[in-house]
Structures are given as C-alpha cells and as structure tokens.
Amino acid sequence: MFTTLTTPSFTHKEAAHRGLASERIRARLTEANSRYHANDNISSFIQEGELDELRAEVESRVREVLRSLVIDIDHDHNTADTSRRVAKMFLDEVFRGRYQPAPPVTAFPNVSHLNELMIVGPIKVRSACSHHLCPILGKVWIGVLPGPTSDLMGLSKYARLCNWIMNRPQIQEEAIVMLADELERQVKPDGLAVVMAASHFCMSWRGVKDDGVLMKNSVMRGAFLHDATLRREFLSLLGDKHE
C-alpha cells in the first residue's frame, strides 16, 4: 500500500499570515502587479531581515528535496550541511542579481565630447540556465560609441553591472538583451554593442553531453545597428578572441 503525501494549500494572504517570507514577498509582488520571473530583480519588494528568513526557508526546502532523493542526510557526513550551503549559494551568490539592488554606478558627463569606439572585455560571466539550473560560463564584450549627451563610467562598473544581470537563472538570449537595456539606461550612448559567448552545462553535463559547443549572440543598438562600417570595426577588434 502506498501513502499519498499531500501538502496543504494556502492563499498568498494565508501563507503570509503563517510567517513564510517567500509568501509575504510574493504577496507584495502580486499586489503591485509586478512580474517575478526567474530573471527579474525583486529586491525592492524584500524588507529588512527577510533575506535571512528566505535562506532558512530555502534550506528547509532543499533538505526535503534531498530526502526525496533518498539521501540519508541525518547520517551522511557529506550531505549533512548541504541544504544550508545550497541556500546560501542560491541567495548570496549565483542568483544574487535577483535579490540585491543594482550596484552603485557613478557616471560623469562627456565633457571632452568623446566620440570614438570604446570596447570593454572580455568580462567573465557566470549565470545559470533557468531550464535546469545548470551553470552558464562565458565572456562578454561591450562596445560603446559615446555621444555629446552620453554619460561615461569607469571600467569596473561595466563588470559590476554585467555580473548583476547575469547572476540570475535565465536564458542567454534574454540575458544579453537585459544587459544592453541597463547599459543604455545608464550610459545613454549613441551606439551600443554587446557580444556574449558561453558554454552551457545543460548541454555538456547532461543531455547530449557535448562540451565543445559555445553559444554566441549579439545585440546592436543605435549607430551599431545602422552603420555597417562601425559594426565591422567592433567585430574585427574582437577577432577570434570570443572563444
């Protein structure tokens, strides 16, 4: 005879009343009609102290996943603390871009009226596929054509913004567009180009298990989209380095 395990079903308000941080946050998002997909930043809906609660909640859920995988976490010294480590990893590291606000970016006006192509990269990036939560490891190159009304920012800020966007579960095609949108908002350039090349563990670690495949994609905005010569210059300066 098999016993069916059932989980009580609660509405958002009932669950929030029961003290679950995830449901309190979800209730705020729902009330504000705000999307909370895997690659969305929800930091503005998290109140002080709730990240600590989320870690504890995720740790509890991961513990149950391990039990469902028939792993004896009570006696196996290798997995006794795995649930805590995984919760910390998700919230503070690999998915940090969902739960932390954007890094501070100090921008300054283009006083010298710079109008020459600038390329930043390769920036090493680490993300996770939202389909299997497998790692995505790659590099990003950013091309900026500043204009008279553009803002300029330090090189490290490009890397910080890039990692903030990438540290979420997502697909590469959407990640690079989100990065381009954020850079356009911050810098307001006359032209923007972003190229990403990455390996996906959902293809090399599982599935077809082909570890030699890279996914490459690009986003071209403004002058890069309309000026073929500028676009060729940018791509030629990358050369074969996007490997």
Secondary structure as the mmCIF struct_conf table of DSSP 4:
data_model
#
loop_
_struct_conf.conf_type_id
_struct_conf.id
_struct_conf.beg_label_comp_id
_struct_conf.beg_label_asym_id
_struct_conf.beg_label_seq_id
_struct_conf.end_label_comp_id
_struct_conf.end_label_asym_id
_struct_conf.end_label_seq_id
HELX_LH_PP_P HELX_LH_PP_P1 THR A 3 LEU A 5
HELX_RH_AL_P HELX_RH_AL_P1 HIS A 12 HIS A 17
TURN_TY1_P TURN_TY1_P1 ARG A 18 GLY A 19
HELX_RH_AL_P HELX_RH_AL_P2 ALA A 21 GLU A 31
TURN_TY1_P TURN_TY1_P2 ALA A 32 ASN A 33
TURN_TY1_P TURN_TY1_P3 ALA A 38 ASN A 39
HELX_RH_3T_P HELX_RH_3T_P1 SER A 43 PHE A 45
HELX_LH_PP_P HELX_LH_PP_P2 ILE A 46 GLN A 47
TURN_TY1_P TURN_TY1_P4 GLU A 48 GLY A 49
HELX_RH_AL_P HELX_RH_AL_P3 GLU A 50 SER A 68
TURN_TY1_P TURN_TY1_P5 LEU A 69 VAL A 70
TURN_TY1_P TURN_TY1_P6 ILE A 73 HIS A 75
TURN_TY1_P TURN_TY1_P7 HIS A 77 ASP A 81
HELX_RH_AL_P HELX_RH_AL_P4 THR A 82 MET A 89
HELX_RH_PI_P HELX_RH_PI_P1 PHE A 90 VAL A 94
TURN_TY1_P TURN_TY1_P8 PHE A 95 PHE A 95
HELX_RH_AL_P HELX_RH_AL_P5 ARG A 96 TYR A 99
BEND BEND1 GLN A 100 GLN A 100
HELX_LH_PP_P HELX_LH_PP_P3 PRO A 101 PRO A 104
STRN STRN1 ALA A 107 PRO A 109
TURN_TY1_P TURN_TY1_P9 VAL A 111 SER A 112
BEND BEND2 GLU A 116 GLU A 116
STRN STRN2 MET A 118 CYS A 129
TURN_TY1_P TURN_TY1_P10 SER A 130 HIS A 132
STRN STRN3 PRO A 135 LEU A 145
TURN_TY1_P TURN_TY1_P11 PRO A 148 THR A 149
STRN STRN4 ASP A 151 MET A 153
HELX_RH_AL_P HELX_RH_AL_P6 LEU A 155 MET A 166
BEND BEND3 ASN A 167 ARG A 168
STRN STRN5 PRO A 169 GLN A 170
HELX_RH_AL_P HELX_RH_AL_P7 GLN A 172 VAL A 187
BEND BEND4 ASP A 190 ASP A 190
STRN STRN6 GLY A 191 HIS A 200
HELX_RH_AL_P HELX_RH_AL_P8 PHE A 201 SER A 204
TURN_TY1_P TURN_TY1_P12 TRP A 205 TRP A 205
BEND BEND5 ARG A 206 ARG A 206
TURN_TY1_P TURN_TY1_P13 GLY A 207 VAL A 208
TURN_TY1_P TURN_TY1_P14 ASP A 211 GLY A 212
STRN STRN7 MET A 215 GLY A 222
HELX_RH_AL_P HELX_RH_AL_P9 ALA A 223 HIS A 226
HELX_RH_AL_P HELX_RH_AL_P10 ALA A 228 LEU A 238
TURN_TY1_P TURN_TY1_P15 GLY A 239 ASP A 240
#
